[in-house]
Amino acid sequence: MVGAILGDGGITYNQMKIALNSEKDADYSRYLANLMEKLLDQRVGRSMRKDSKCVVLYVSGVNVIKTLQGLGLKIGNKVKLQVEVPAWIISDLNYSIWCLRGLMDTDGGIFLDKYVVNGKKYCYRKICFTNMSKPLIDFVFDTLTKFGFHPQHYRHNKVWLYSYKEVEKYMEIIGSSNSRLNNVGIK
């Protein structure tokens, strides 16, 4: 949940919201709403934006926000604040896996890299995480490295796994709770 909030979420003084694609992330939005209700013991609201294919999950109340702040999350603009993963998550490998999964499920993606060499067609899955918070980019890079991956930085806001073997290993070790990522390239 913390990873998803850091990825596609936002916190104000009385509300926490997570915005997702209403079509591509439909299953994930239901999963995340159930997870949030279980962890926060609070009803999760759902609204559809009329101007886009966006569903917004939200939880309101000062006590919920205080709970989230107690977990190390901050109120305000995540990019301006350059939000980071709380230390209690970084210091625990299981929490790091779960947080990485939430970040990747919201701000990451699995893509098919198709190309032809000497007339032979190739198609491999690649993973990319994109975010404008350098501490989140660093967390993803460092956590992947801790688990034996060889991530690559691209520009200042992307972390990639290019090796198809590492993508398969990622799915085995870290996994995804979002069918949008799980189903890429699977026949």
N, C-alpha and C positions, 0 to 999 in steps of 0.2 A: 504494500500500500504506500509506503514512504517513497519508493522508487517511482510509482505512478504519479504521486503528487509532485515530486520534483521534476518529473518529465512533462506531463501535460496539465498539471494542476496549478492552482493559485490560491493564496490565502489572504483574506481581508480580516478586519477586526471582528467580524461576526459570521463569516461564511468561508467554506472551503469548496472550490469547484475543480472538476476535472473535465476537460473538453475532449471529446473523441469523435472520430468519423462515425456517423450514424449508420452507415452501410457496411464499411469494411471492418469496423470494430464492434458490430452489434453484439456478437457473442461475448466478446471481452468486456463490453460495458455492463452486461448482466453479471458476469463473473465478478467484476470489480465492485459493483453495487452491493452484491451479497457479501463480499469480503469486508467492505467498509462497514456495513451494518453489523456484521459479526464483531469486528475489532473495536468499533466506536460505540456499539450498543445504541445506535441512533438510526432513525429512518433516513434513507437516502432519497432525495428528490431527483427527478429527471425532467429535463425540459429540452425541447427541440428548438434550434435556432431556425427561424423562418427564411433567413437569407443564405443559408448554406446547409450542407449535409453534415450537421454537427449536433451531437447530443451532449448535454451538459449534466453531469452528476454533481449534486451539491448536498452539503450538510451545513445546517445553520445552527448558531448558538455560541455564545461566549465560552461556555464550558468546553465545547468541542475544540474551539480554537486554542484555549489554554492547554488542553491535552496535547494537541499537535505541537504547540510551542514547547511543551515539556519534553517532546520527543526530539527537539532540536530543529524544528521547521520554523521558517521565518515568515512574517507578514510583509507583503509588499512585492514589488517587481523583482522577479527572480534574476533577470539579466542584470539590472542595475545593482542588485545586492550581490551578484555572483554567488548564488547559493551553493552550498556544499552538502555532501552527505554527512550526517551526524557521526561523531567519533565512535559512538557505541556500536554503530553498524560496521564501520571500517575495521574495528578491532575484533570482530567475530566473523569467521569465514562463512558460516551459514547465513547470517544476516546480510553479508556482502553479496552472496549469491542471489538471495531474494530481492535485494535492492537493485542489483544489476538487472535481474529479470524484469522488474517493474519499469526501470528506465528504458530498457530495450523494447519492452512491449508497447511503450508509448512514444518514445522519441527515436526508436530504432527501426530497422527494417532488414528483411532478407530479400536479396535481389538475384535475378538470374543473369549471369554474365555469359552471353552467347557470342561465339566467334568461330571462324573457319581458318584452319591452317592446312596448307597443302591439300585442299579439297575436302578435308575431314571436319565435320561439325563438332563443336564442343559446347557444353552448357553446364555451368557450375554455379552453385549457390554462394553468395558473398553476404557478409553482414556489415551493416553500417549504422553507427550511432551518431546523431547530429544534435548539437546543443550549443547555445551561445554562452553558457556558464563554464568558464575554464576549470573551476574545481570539479564540476561534474564530468567533463571530458577527461580530466586527470584520474578521477575515480574509476571510470570505465576502463581506461588504458591500464592503470595499475592493477585493478582486480583481474582483468584478463591475463595480465603478465603473471600474477600470483598463481594462477591455475595452469601455467605452462603454455599459454597462447602467445602468439607473436603478432600483436596488433600493430597497425600502422596509423600514424597521424596523417590527415590530409587537411591542408590549410590549418586554421586555428580552431575549427569547430566540428571536426569529424574524426571518428575512430573507425577503422576498417579491419575486418578479418578477411583476407583475400584467399587463403588456402581452403579449398573445399573440404579437405580432411579436418581442418580446424573448425569449420562451420558444423560438420557432423559431430565433432567432439563437444562443441559449444552446446548443441542441442541435447546431447547426452548428459553433460555435467550441469549446465545452467538451465537449459530448457526455456519454454515460453508458455505463458498462460493465455496467449492470444492466437487464435486459430489463423489470423491473417499472416502471422509469421510461420506457424507450424506447417501450413499447407503450400508454401511457395516451392514449386519445382517437384512436388510429390504427385505422382500419377496414380 
